[in-house]
Amino acid sequence: MTHRGISHIGLSTLDLDKTREFYEGVLGFKPVVADTIKIEEGGYLRHLFFDVGRDQLIAFLEPNGVPDVPVKYDAGINRGLGVPAGFYHFAFEAGSPAALAEKRDELRAKGVETTDIVDHQWAQSIYFKDPNGLSLEYCCMVGDRPEGDVMMQERFTIPRSALELDDALSTKLPAARPGGDGPRKLRGSLAS
C-alpha cells in the first residue's frame, strides 16, 4: 500500500454553526458532507466535513443531548490537556511566501488575530485560533528540508512564553524584524 495523505481529521465543537461560519466564511473551505446522527439512547450528533484541499478533509462533530457526553468541555484540545497552545495544532498549506502574506492580511482584515510571519528556515508560518480555541497555522515551504534531518538537531531558541498563543498572539513570539510584516527569524534550540 502506498501512502496517500490524510483522508480526514475528526475534531469536536460545541457550536457547529459558528465553526461552519469560520471554516467556510473566513478560511474559505467548502463543506462537502453534513450528517445528523441520531443516538438510540437519546440526543444526536451533527457532523460536518470541509475539503481543505487535495480532497483532504477536516470534520467537526457537535454533540446535542447525548447521554454521558458533557454539555460543556474544552474543544480546543490544548487547554483541556493542560499543555501549551501549540502542542496540538493543524497546519494548512499556503503554497508560497506571497500567498502566506496574502492569507495573513486576509485573515486580519476579517478580524482574525494572527502572528506575523515566522521563518523556520525551511518553512514560513502564521499562527491563529478558530472559534473552538484550536491552534491553527498556515505554512509554506521556502526551501528544501535539510538532507539527513531524521535525527534531532538543535535548530533555534525561543522563550517558553512563545509556546502559549492564548493571550496576544502577535506578542508571544520573538520580536519581528523592522517593519513588522516580514518573516521573524527563530534561532538555536527549543528552550523549556
Backbone torsions as a table, in degrees:
resi	resn	phi	psi	omega
1	MET	NA	135.1	176.9
2	THR	-95.3	152.5	177.7
3	HIS	-75.7	133.1	-176.6
4	ARG	-124.2	17.9	179.1
5	GLY	89.3	-161.8	-176.2
6	ILE	-97.2	131.9	172.7
7	SER	-72.3	-58.9	175.7
8	HIS	-161.0	159.4	172.9
9	ILE	-114.0	128.0	179.9
10	GLY	-100.3	129.8	-179.5
11	LEU	-132.6	172.6	-178.6
12	SER	-116.7	155.2	174.6
13	THR	-145.3	151.1	172.9
14	LEU	-97.3	-8.1	-180.0
15	ASP	-143.1	88.7	-176.5
16	LEU	-65.7	-31.9	179.9
17	ASP	-65.5	-45.5	178.0
18	LYS	-66.2	-37.8	177.8
19	THR	-63.9	-43.6	178.4
20	ARG	-63.1	-43.7	178.9
21	GLU	-56.8	-40.0	-179.3
22	PHE	-72.7	-53.2	-174.7
23	TYR	-70.1	-34.1	178.4
24	GLU	-87.1	-52.0	-173.7
25	GLY	-77.0	-37.1	-177.4
26	VAL	-93.2	-51.3	-177.3
27	LEU	-83.7	-21.7	176.7
28	GLY	83.4	20.3	178.1
29	PHE	-83.1	136.6	-177.3
30	LYS	-82.8	126.5	172.3
31	PRO	-70.8	136.1	-174.9
32	VAL	-122.3	-24.6	177.2
33	VAL	-143.9	134.4	176.7
34	ALA	-135.9	121.9	-177.8
35	ASP	-125.3	148.6	164.0
36	THR	-113.3	126.9	-176.2
37	ILE	-113.5	113.5	179.6
38	LYS	-79.9	134.6	178.8
39	ILE	-99.2	126.4	-176.3
40	GLU	-53.9	-40.1	-176.3
41	GLU	-80.1	-3.4	178.7
42	GLY	128.2	149.4	178.9
43	GLY	80.6	-174.5	-179.2
44	TYR	-156.7	166.2	176.4
45	LEU	-119.7	141.0	168.9
46	ARG	-106.3	133.3	-172.6
47	HIS	-130.9	123.3	-176.0
48	LEU	-132.7	129.6	-179.8
49	PHE	-108.4	137.7	174.5
50	PHE	-117.7	139.4	173.0
51	ASP	-84.8	117.5	-178.5
52	VAL	-99.2	8.1	178.7
53	GLY	120.0	147.9	178.2
54	ARG	54.6	33.4	-179.2
55	ASP	59.4	24.0	173.8
56	GLN	-96.8	138.6	-170.9
57	LEU	-118.2	153.4	168.8
58	ILE	-125.2	133.4	-174.5
59	ALA	-123.2	147.2	176.9
60	PHE	-124.5	137.3	-179.7
61	LEU	-118.5	126.6	-179.7
62	GLU	-116.4	116.5	177.9
63	PRO	-81.7	143.9	178.1
64	ASN	-138.1	102.9	175.7
65	GLY	66.4	27.3	179.8
66	VAL	-84.0	125.0	-179.3
67	PRO	-55.5	139.1	177.9
68	ASP	68.7	9.2	171.6
69	VAL	-106.4	123.5	-177.1
70	PRO	-57.2	146.5	177.1
71	VAL	-73.0	-36.1	179.4
72	LYS	-124.8	135.7	172.3
73	TYR	-160.8	167.9	-178.4
74	ASP	-87.7	104.9	-179.5
75	ALA	-79.2	-3.3	-179.4
76	GLY	-80.9	-1.2	175.9
77	ILE	69.8	-62.7	-171.7
78	ASN	-61.0	-51.7	-179.9
79	ARG	-60.7	-40.5	179.8
80	GLY	-61.6	-31.1	178.5
81	LEU	-91.5	-9.2	179.7
82	GLY	75.0	29.3	178.8
83	VAL	-116.4	161.2	179.7
84	PRO	-58.3	155.2	-171.7
85	ALA	-56.5	-33.8	-175.6
86	GLY	-85.0	-6.4	-175.4
87	PHE	-61.7	-46.8	174.2
88	TYR	-109.7	115.0	179.9
89	HIS	-150.4	164.4	-178.0
90	PHE	-127.1	127.2	-176.9
91	ALA	-111.5	129.7	176.6
92	PHE	-101.1	146.0	-179.0
93	GLU	-75.5	127.4	178.0
94	ALA	-90.6	-30.5	176.8
95	GLY	103.2	-43.6	-178.6
96	SER	-160.8	162.1	176.1
97	PRO	-59.0	-38.0	178.7
98	ALA	-65.4	-42.2	178.5
99	ALA	-66.9	-34.2	177.6
100	LEU	-64.5	-46.0	178.1
101	ALA	-62.8	-39.1	178.0
102	GLU	-64.1	-42.9	179.4
103	LYS	-64.1	-43.0	177.2
104	ARG	-57.0	-48.7	-178.5
105	ASP	-64.3	-40.0	178.4
106	GLU	-62.9	-45.2	179.7
107	LEU	-64.2	-44.5	178.8
108	ARG	-61.5	-39.7	178.7
109	ALA	-64.3	-26.4	178.4
110	LYS	-91.5	8.1	175.6
111	GLY	86.8	11.5	178.9
112	VAL	-89.0	125.5	178.6
113	GLU	-77.1	120.3	179.9
114	THR	-126.0	158.8	171.9
115	THR	-75.2	167.9	166.4
116	ASP	-69.9	174.1	178.5
117	ILE	-70.8	129.3	178.6
118	VAL	-105.2	128.8	-179.0
119	ASP	-97.3	115.4	179.0
120	HIS	-97.3	12.2	-177.7
121	GLN	81.2	-53.4	179.4
122	TRP	-98.4	-11.2	179.6
123	ALA	-149.8	160.5	173.1
124	GLN	-126.4	148.4	-173.8
125	SER	-145.4	157.1	163.4
126	ILE	-124.8	151.4	-176.9
127	TYR	-125.7	145.1	-179.6
128	PHE	-162.5	179.8	-179.5
129	LYS	-127.3	153.6	174.3
130	ASP	-93.0	176.5	-178.6
131	PRO	-63.0	-18.0	178.1
132	ASN	-85.1	-7.1	-175.5
133	GLY	89.8	7.1	177.8
134	LEU	-69.6	136.0	176.3
135	SER	-79.5	125.1	-178.1
136	LEU	-124.4	160.9	-177.4
137	GLU	-147.9	143.6	162.0
138	TYR	-108.3	136.4	-173.4
139	CYS	-139.3	149.5	171.9
140	CYS	-141.2	145.4	177.0
141	MET	-78.0	136.4	-179.8
142	VAL	-121.0	4.4	179.0
143	GLY	-174.0	178.8	177.6
144	ASP	-72.5	143.5	171.2
145	ARG	-64.4	141.1	-178.6
146	PRO	-56.4	130.8	179.4
147	GLU	-63.7	142.3	178.8
148	GLY	66.9	24.8	-174.1
149	ASP	-91.3	33.5	177.6
150	VAL	-83.0	-12.5	177.0
151	MET	-97.0	146.8	178.1
152	MET	-61.3	134.4	176.7
153	GLN	-130.8	142.3	175.0
154	GLU	-71.2	116.9	-172.4
155	ARG	-116.3	-42.0	-179.6
156	PHE	-158.2	166.6	179.0
157	THR	-119.8	136.2	174.0
158	ILE	-135.6	156.2	174.5
159	PRO	-71.2	150.7	179.6
160	ARG	-56.6	-33.8	-179.9
161	SER	-61.3	-22.3	179.2
162	ALA	-69.4	-16.0	177.9
163	LEU	-72.9	-21.5	-180.0
164	GLU	-95.9	125.0	176.9
165	LEU	-113.9	18.6	-173.8
166	ASP	-76.9	-41.4	-172.5
167	ASP	-81.0	-91.6	-179.5
168	ALA	-111.5	99.3	-175.0
169	LEU	-48.5	-47.0	-172.0
170	SER	-75.0	-11.5	-179.1
171	THR	-106.5	-2.3	-175.8
172	LYS	-87.6	-20.8	179.0
173	LEU	-94.1	161.2	179.8
174	PRO	-53.8	153.0	-174.2
175	ALA	-55.1	142.9	178.6
176	ALA	-74.0	160.3	174.1
177	ARG	-67.0	163.2	179.2
178	PRO	-50.1	138.5	-178.5
179	GLY	102.5	-29.8	173.5
180	GLY	74.9	-11.9	-176.6
181	ASP	-105.2	-9.3	179.9
182	GLY	-85.8	178.2	179.0
183	PRO	-67.4	146.3	172.5
184	ARG	-93.4	141.8	177.7
185	LYS	-98.7	133.4	173.3
186	LEU	-110.0	139.4	-173.7
187	ARG	-122.4	150.0	167.1
188	GLY	80.2	-130.7	-175.0
189	SER	-120.4	157.3	178.2
190	LEU	-66.7	117.3	-178.5
191	ALA	-94.7	151.8	177.5
192	SER	-114.7	NA	NA
